[in-house]
Amino acid sequence: MRLISWNVNGLRSCLQKGFMDFAQSANASIIALQEVKASEGAIDIAIPGYPHQYFSYADKKGYSGTAIFSSIEPENIEIGLAEDEFNHEGRIITLTFRNFHFICVYVPNSQEGLKRLGFRLSFDDALREHIMKLSESKPVIATGDFNVANEPIDLKNPKQNEEHAGYSKAERESFKKLLASGMIDTFRSFYPDQAGAYSWWSYMFHAREKNAGWRIDYFLASEALRPKLRDAGILADVMGSDHAPVFLDIDI
């Protein structure tokens, strides 16, 4: 089974840049999207082979938002987290299937000057609690834009970005807590020493051409799923957003 996640940075824009061709050729069982930037009813989309689609919309028009397109019907759909304060920006969808829980998440950006760091860390705590609770019943696969580069190998210029949003000590420590709770960074489990593997590049300074990027999009999986993991990677050649899609191949 192939699973795909992509921060599309505006689904309507990405639809004009080849999204449908990618989705139909991806050969994935589930496609999870972040930053769809759509209000309810604003996009009418049907992807052949993916009859089950779920959206979580932000209250603010044209902001944030997540979506999942699935070829498999889930047993349960949950939009949001237990704490209502985190449920106004469309940041999380949880689907439950027979053998696993699947989470699509768009973690808040701490923003310039880390002015939103407190909200982001609180969201991290709520997400971690959500995953740990789900893990009591079935293994969890959590994917999306986590807005953090975990280690120096995960961004081009770590020294220059210390204490900037996405690479502050607090954000990295929070992400490590999530991993320590029993989740695997699937890409690093296969490629622990691979440098230059990035999933996001600034639109400025020809960053993508120079591969001056960050790896902030992840597939995390419960430790119990380790024997079932087959591969994980970044589809860096796929255009249409400032992020590249990431994938996980798993026997489940």
C-alpha positions in Angstrom: 0.0 0.0 0.0 1.3 3.4 -0.9 0.3 6.5 1.1 1.0 10.0 -0.1 1.0 13.4 1.7 1.4 16.8 0.2 1.1 20.4 1.3 -0.4 21.8 -1.8 -0.2 25.5 -0.7 -3.7 26.1 -2.1 -5.6 23.3 -3.8 -7.2 25.5 -6.4 -3.8 26.7 -7.5 -2.4 23.2 -7.5 -5.3 21.9 -9.6 -4.0 24.3 -12.3 -0.5 23.0 -12.0 -1.1 19.3 -12.6 -2.6 18.0 -9.4 -5.1 15.7 -11.0 -2.5 14.1 -13.3 -0.3 13.5 -10.3 -3.2 12.1 -8.2 -4.3 9.7 -10.9 -0.8 8.4 -11.6 0.3 8.2 -8.0 -1.0 4.6 -7.5 -1.8 5.4 -3.8 -4.4 4.1 -1.5 -4.7 7.3 0.4 -3.7 10.9 -0.5 -3.5 13.4 2.4 -3.3 17.2 1.7 -2.4 20.1 3.8 -2.9 23.9 3.3 -5.8 23.4 0.9 -6.9 27.0 1.6 -10.5 26.3 0.7 -13.9 27.1 2.2 -16.7 24.5 2.4 -18.3 24.2 -1.0 -15.6 26.2 -2.8 -14.0 23.2 -4.5 -15.8 20.4 -6.3 -13.3 17.7 -7.0 -13.6 14.0 -7.9 -10.5 11.9 -8.3 -11.2 8.6 -10.1 -10.4 5.7 -7.7 -10.8 7.8 -4.6 -14.6 7.8 -3.8 -14.1 8.7 -0.1 -13.1 12.3 0.5 -12.9 14.3 3.7 -12.2 18.0 4.4 -11.4 20.1 7.5 -11.9 23.8 6.8 -10.5 26.8 8.6 -13.0 29.4 9.8 -10.8 32.0 8.1 -11.4 32.1 4.3 -8.5 30.9 2.2 -6.4 29.7 5.1 -4.9 26.4 6.3 -7.2 23.4 5.9 -6.6 19.7 5.3 -8.2 17.0 3.1 -7.9 13.2 2.6 -8.8 11.3 -0.5 -9.1 7.5 0.1 -9.7 4.5 -2.1 -10.7 2.6 1.1 -13.8 3.4 3.2 -12.8 4.2 6.8 -14.7 2.8 9.8 -14.7 6.2 11.5 -14.0 9.8 10.7 -12.9 12.4 13.3 -12.4 16.1 12.4 -10.3 18.1 14.9 -8.9 17.5 18.3 -10.5 17.2 21.8 -9.7 20.8 22.6 -11.9 23.2 20.7 -9.2 25.9 20.7 -7.4 23.9 18.0 -10.4 23.3 15.8 -10.8 26.6 14.0 -8.1 26.3 11.4 -8.9 22.9 9.8 -5.6 21.4 10.8 -6.4 17.7 11.5 -8.4 14.8 10.2 -8.3 11.3 11.7 -9.6 8.2 9.8 -9.9 4.8 11.4 -9.4 1.7 9.2 -9.5 -1.9 10.1 -5.8 -2.2 11.0 -4.7 1.3 11.7 -5.6 4.9 12.5 -4.5 7.5 9.8 -4.0 11.2 10.7 -3.5 14.0 8.3 -2.2 17.1 10.1 -1.0 20.6 9.3 0.9 21.8 12.4 0.8 25.6 13.0 3.8 27.6 11.9 5.4 29.5 14.8 5.8 32.6 12.4 8.4 35.3 12.3 9.8 36.1 15.7 8.2 32.9 17.1 5.2 35.0 17.9 2.9 32.0 17.6 5.2 29.5 19.3 3.0 29.1 22.4 0.0 28.1 20.4 2.1 25.8 18.2 3.6 24.0 21.3 0.1 23.6 22.8 -1.1 22.1 19.5 1.9 19.7 19.6 0.9 18.6 23.1 -2.7 18.0 22.1 -1.6 16.1 18.9 0.8 13.9 20.9 -2.0 13.1 23.4 -4.4 12.3 20.5 -1.9 9.9 19.0 -1.1 8.2 22.3 -4.8 7.7 23.0 -5.4 6.3 19.5 -2.4 4.0 19.9 -4.2 2.2 22.7 -6.5 0.6 20.2 -4.6 0.4 16.9 -1.3 1.5 15.4 -1.1 5.0 14.1 0.2 6.5 10.9 0.4 10.3 11.2 1.4 12.4 8.2 1.6 16.0 7.1 3.5 19.2 7.4 4.9 19.2 10.9 6.6 22.6 10.3 9.8 21.5 12.0 13.2 20.3 10.8 14.2 17.7 13.4 17.9 17.6 13.0 20.7 19.6 11.3 20.7 17.1 8.4 17.1 18.1 7.7 17.8 21.6 6.4 20.3 23.3 4.3 21.5 26.0 6.6 21.0 24.9 10.2 23.3 27.4 11.9 21.7 30.3 10.2 18.2 29.2 11.2 18.7 28.4 14.9 15.8 29.9 16.8 13.9 30.7 13.7 10.4 29.3 13.1 10.7 25.6 12.2 14.1 25.1 13.8 13.9 26.6 17.3 15.0 24.5 20.2 11.5 24.4 21.6 10.0 23.1 18.4 12.6 20.4 17.9 12.3 19.2 21.5 8.5 19.0 21.1 8.9 16.9 18.0 11.4 14.7 19.7 8.8 14.1 22.5 6.4 12.9 19.8 9.0 10.5 18.4 9.8 9.3 22.0 6.2 8.5 22.6 6.6 5.6 20.2 6.5 7.0 16.7 9.0 6.4 13.9 10.3 9.0 11.5 9.9 6.5 8.6 12.1 8.4 6.1 15.0 8.4 8.6 14.4 4.8 9.5 15.3 3.9 5.9 17.8 6.7 5.2 19.4 7.8 8.5 22.4 9.6 6.8 20.9 11.0 3.6 21.6 14.7 3.4 20.0 17.1 0.9 16.6 15.3 1.2 14.2 18.2 1.5 10.4 18.6 1.1 10.0 22.4 1.2 11.8 25.2 -0.4 11.3 29.0 -0.2 10.0 30.6 -3.4 12.8 33.2 -2.9 16.4 33.1 -4.2 15.9 30.1 -6.5 15.9 27.9 -3.4 14.5 24.9 -5.1 16.9 25.1 -8.0 19.7 25.2 -5.5 18.1 22.6 -3.3 18.4 24.9 -0.3 15.4 23.4 1.5 14.0 21.9 4.7 12.5 18.5 5.4 9.4 19.4 7.4 6.9 16.9 5.8 6.8 13.5 7.5 5.2 10.1 7.7 5.3 8.9 11.3 4.3 5.4 12.2 3.8 3.5 15.5 6.7 1.4 16.5 4.5 -1.7 16.1 4.4 -1.0 12.4 8.1 -1.1 11.8 8.2 -4.7 10.4 5.5 -3.7 7.9 7.4 -0.6 6.5 8.8 -1.1 3.0 10.0 2.4 1.9 9.6 6.1 2.5 10.6 9.0 0.4 10.2 12.5 -1.1 8.9 13.0 -4.6 11.1 16.1 -5.1 10.5 16.2 -8.9 6.7 16.8 -8.5 5.9 20.5 -9.0 2.8 22.5 -8.2 3.6 23.7 -4.7 6.5 25.0 -2.7 6.4 21.5 -1.0 7.0 18.1 -2.6 4.8 15.2 -1.9 6.1 12.5 0.5 5.2 8.9 0.5 5.2 5.7 2.6 5.0 2.2 1.3 3.7 -0.2 3.9 2.2 -3.7 4.0 -0.9 -3.3 6.1 
